[in-house]
Amino acid sequence: MVDSGSAGDPARTEMPMGLYHTSARVDELCFFSNETQNAVFKYVGITLFGTYKVEGSCVQVHWHRKSYTKIGRTTKQIQEDIDMQEEMGIEENGYAVRFRDAVYKHQRLTGWKDD
């Protein structure tokens, strides 16, 4: 049985480090629990890099860079500087977030290993 915490637990200031997946495990969201509080979001061939902070019951993410592959006669890896902010609602005591109409659950809840 997974311990998802209780309502009496103290508010988090960081997200649990590791991978977060939707039920289809196609998209991947990752929080790094360190001084810089980095976040990475991989979806449909695009990767966003940014930083996050937890405020109350939501995670505020500021995306700084977008990386993707442009396919043509030659394949190019494109990196763009961006300035985009998004909010994610926290669920399951920090082990899940609601983001872009999907729930991303921490690998601890899904049993997914990040070998």
C-alpha positions as CSV (number, residue, x, y, z in Angstrom):
1,M,0.0,0.0,0.0
2,V,1.3,3.5,-0.9
3,D,1.4,6.1,1.8
4,S,0.0,9.2,0.2
5,G,0.2,11.3,3.3
6,S,-2.6,12.9,5.3
7,A,-4.3,16.2,5.5
8,G,-2.4,16.9,8.7
9,D,1.0,16.7,7.1
10,P,3.0,20.0,6.8
11,A,2.9,21.9,3.5
12,R,5.7,21.0,1.2
13,T,8.2,23.5,-0.1
14,E,9.6,21.1,-2.7
15,M,8.1,18.4,-4.8
16,P,9.3,14.8,-4.3
17,M,12.2,14.2,-6.6
18,G,11.6,11.9,-9.5
19,L,9.5,11.2,-12.5
20,Y,5.8,11.9,-12.8
21,H,3.7,10.2,-15.5
22,T,0.1,10.2,-16.8
23,S,-1.6,6.8,-16.9
24,A,-0.4,6.4,-20.5
25,R,3.2,7.2,-19.5
26,V,3.8,9.0,-22.8
27,D,4.5,12.4,-21.3
28,E,7.1,12.8,-18.5
29,L,7.4,15.5,-15.8
30,C,10.4,15.6,-13.5
31,F,11.1,17.7,-10.5
32,F,14.7,17.9,-9.2
33,S,14.8,18.6,-5.4
34,N,17.9,20.8,-5.1
35,E,18.7,24.4,-4.5
36,T,17.8,25.5,-8.0
37,Q,14.5,23.5,-8.0
38,N,14.7,22.5,-11.7
39,A,11.8,21.0,-13.6
40,V,11.7,19.2,-17.0
41,F,8.6,18.4,-19.0
42,K,8.8,16.0,-22.0
43,Y,5.8,15.7,-24.4
44,V,5.3,14.9,-28.1
45,G,8.9,15.4,-29.0
46,I,9.3,18.7,-27.1
47,T,11.2,19.2,-23.9
48,L,10.7,22.2,-21.6
49,F,13.3,23.2,-19.0
50,G,12.5,25.5,-16.1
51,T,12.4,26.1,-12.4
52,Y,9.6,25.7,-9.9
53,K,8.4,26.8,-6.5
54,V,5.6,25.4,-4.3
55,E,3.1,27.9,-3.0
56,G,0.3,26.5,-1.0
57,S,-1.6,23.9,-3.0
58,C,0.0,24.7,-6.3
59,V,3.4,24.5,-8.1
60,Q,4.4,27.5,-10.1
61,V,6.7,26.6,-13.0
62,H,8.7,29.1,-15.0
63,W,9.8,27.5,-18.3
64,H,13.1,29.0,-19.6
65,R,14.0,26.8,-22.6
66,K,12.3,24.7,-25.2
67,S,14.1,22.0,-27.1
68,Y,12.8,20.0,-30.1
69,T,14.0,18.2,-33.2
70,K,13.2,19.7,-36.6
71,I,13.0,17.1,-39.3
72,G,13.6,18.0,-43.0
73,R,16.3,17.2,-45.4
74,T,18.6,17.3,-42.4
75,T,17.6,16.8,-38.8
76,K,18.3,19.7,-36.4
77,Q,18.1,19.9,-32.7
78,I,16.5,23.3,-32.0
79,Q,16.8,25.1,-28.6
80,E,14.8,28.3,-28.0
81,D,14.8,30.6,-25.0
82,I,11.2,31.1,-23.8
83,D,9.5,32.9,-20.9
84,M,6.3,31.0,-20.0
85,Q,4.7,30.4,-16.6
86,E,2.2,27.7,-15.7
87,E,0.6,26.5,-12.5
88,M,0.0,22.9,-11.4
89,G,-2.5,21.9,-8.7
90,I,-0.9,19.6,-6.1
91,E,-2.7,16.3,-5.2
92,E,-1.9,13.2,-3.1
93,N,0.2,15.3,-0.7
94,G,2.7,16.3,-3.4
95,Y,2.9,12.9,-5.1
96,A,0.7,14.0,-8.0
97,V,0.0,17.2,-9.9
98,R,-2.8,18.3,-12.2
99,F,-1.2,19.9,-15.3
100,R,-2.6,20.5,-18.8
101,D,-5.8,18.6,-18.2
102,A,-4.0,15.4,-17.0
103,V,-2.9,14.1,-13.6
104,Y,0.8,13.2,-13.4
105,K,1.6,10.8,-10.6
106,H,5.0,10.3,-8.9
107,Q,6.8,7.1,-9.8
108,R,6.3,6.0,-6.1
109,L,2.5,5.8,-6.8
110,T,2.8,4.2,-10.3
111,G,5.6,1.7,-9.6
112,W,7.5,3.1,-12.6
113,K,11.3,2.8,-12.2
114,D,13.7,5.4,-13.6
115,D,16.6,3.1,-14.3
